[in-house]
Amino acid sequence: MSGTLADRTAPRGSEVPPAVVATEVTRRFGDATNTVDALRGVSLRASRGELVGIMGPSGSGKSTLLHILAGLDRPTSGEVSIGGRALSGLRDRDLTMLRRSQVGFVFQFFNLLPMLTAEANIVLPLKLAGERPDPAWVDELIGRVGLSERRGHLPSQLSGGQQQRVAIARALVTRPTVIFADEPTGNLDSHSGTEILELLRASAQSYHQTVVMVTHEPRVATIADRIVLLADGRLVDELSHPSITAVLQAIEQVS
């Protein structure tokens, strides 16, 4: 494979837009008599090749923000764009097509199909899009995530860490603009969780891949370019290349 993801997706002769931008995003649930403001004017920008961690206390709006950034939910007000394309004016079908081509997902519980092998799970997004997998690219990805000897195994034959590696390769296979990861280490032991964080960092570096990750793990501070902290639906702090100690102190303050 030649060139970075940015090289293959950027318009010729034009400036590459940020991978994802949120501007004054709000999200309100309920009705006039019983409302909850999950997000209160959050603005966030993630550049190409950047790994951004979203942290904060329980109920701070982390998962709500991630779902809106990924186009899985729509904001009450504000705007989100992915790869320079605004999501607000898209019909449901167009939004689905954009997510399929420009967004990769990594979840806490892997979401692998149990009847498919590791390799078949990895190439599934391409098959659903009617595209033929590039064997060289698939081989590279499987090797990159350390599953060359396990590509023919079913999920039940893989450890939790290996299943999450399959999920990461599946998220990367379509060469998306951005990968959204929701608590990707939450269902793993400490050792496997550290390996997954390192793999996400390596993906950002090797493929100039943007990763936006919700996590409660202070370990993410060792691999993230930036940590943003939410509290009560607001972005209250931002730390660049922080230490674990700095993250713990910031979380304690907002908690």
FENZI-V578948 format. One record per residue. N is the residue number from 0. OMEGA is omega in whole degrees, -180 to 180 (NA if undefined). NEAR is the number of other ideal C-beta (glycine too) atoms within 12 Angstrom. Layout:
n,omega,near
N,OMEGA,NEAR
N,OMEGA,NEAR
//
This chain:
n,omega,near
0,-178,20
1,177,9
2,179,14
3,176,21
4,179,34
5,179,27
6,-174,17
7,-175,22
8,-177,30
9,174,22
10,-180,14
11,174,9
12,-180,6
13,178,10
14,-179,12
15,179,23
16,174,25
17,-180,29
18,-180,41
19,179,42
20,171,32
21,-178,42
22,176,23
23,-177,20
24,172,39
25,174,29
26,-179,34
27,177,25
28,177,17
29,-179,12
30,-174,8
31,-178,6
32,-177,6
33,-176,9
34,174,15
35,177,19
36,-178,24
37,177,31
38,-174,41
39,175,28
40,-179,27
41,174,41
42,-175,25
43,178,39
44,176,28
45,-177,40
46,176,27
47,178,34
48,-177,29
49,174,35
50,-176,42
51,175,47
52,176,48
53,-177,46
54,178,45
55,-180,38
56,175,21
57,-180,17
58,-177,18
59,179,32
60,-176,42
61,-177,43
62,177,33
63,178,34
64,-179,43
65,-179,47
66,179,30
67,178,41
68,-177,52
69,-179,42
70,177,37
71,176,26
72,180,25
73,179,27
74,173,35
75,173,25
76,-176,20
77,-175,27
78,174,27
79,174,47
80,177,31
81,-179,41
82,180,33
83,-179,24
84,180,29
85,-178,23
86,-169,36
87,-176,22
88,-175,14
89,171,21
90,-177,13
91,-179,14
92,180,10
93,178,18
94,177,26
95,180,19
96,178,21
97,178,31
98,-177,35
99,-175,27
100,-171,27
101,-175,38
102,171,39
103,-177,41
104,171,36
105,-175,45
106,-179,31
107,-173,27
108,168,19
109,179,37
110,175,23
111,176,33
112,-170,23
113,-177,18
114,-179,11
115,176,25
116,177,24
117,-179,39
118,-180,33
119,175,28
120,-178,41
121,-176,41
122,-177,31
123,179,28
124,178,32
125,180,29
126,-180,21
127,179,20
128,180,21
129,-179,11
130,178,18
131,-180,11
132,175,27
133,-175,17
134,-179,15
135,179,12
136,178,27
137,178,34
138,-180,21
139,-179,24
140,-179,42
141,175,34
142,-179,21
143,-179,27
144,173,41
145,-177,26
146,-177,35
147,-178,20
148,-176,15
149,-173,26
150,-179,29
151,-178,18
152,174,26
153,179,21
154,-180,30
155,179,17
156,-178,19
157,174,30
158,178,24
159,179,27
160,179,30
161,177,33
162,178,38
163,174,42
164,175,42
165,-179,45
166,179,44
167,177,47
168,177,46
169,179,40
170,-177,46
171,-166,43
172,-180,41
173,-177,38
174,-174,37
175,175,41
176,-176,45
177,172,54
178,175,47
179,-178,45
180,-178,47
181,-179,35
182,-174,30
183,179,49
184,-172,39
185,-178,29
186,-176,23
187,174,30
188,-173,15
189,-178,16
190,-180,15
191,179,26
192,178,29
193,179,23
194,-179,27
195,177,45
196,179,37
197,179,29
198,177,41
199,177,47
200,180,33
201,178,24
202,178,40
203,-177,37
204,-173,21
205,-175,23
206,-176,40
207,-173,30
208,176,44
209,178,46
210,173,52
211,-167,51
212,170,53
213,-179,40
214,171,41
215,-174,31
216,176,33
217,178,30
218,-179,33
219,180,43
220,-177,33
221,-177,25
222,-175,37
223,170,39
224,-175,29
225,173,31
226,172,44
227,-177,43
228,176,42
229,172,40
230,179,27
231,176,23
232,180,32
233,173,27
234,-171,32
235,-180,26
236,180,26
237,-176,28
238,178,31
239,180,18
240,-175,21
241,171,28
242,177,18
243,180,22
244,-180,14
245,179,23
246,179,34
247,179,23
248,-179,19
249,179,28
250,179,33
251,-180,17
252,-177,16
253,-180,29
254,NA,20
//
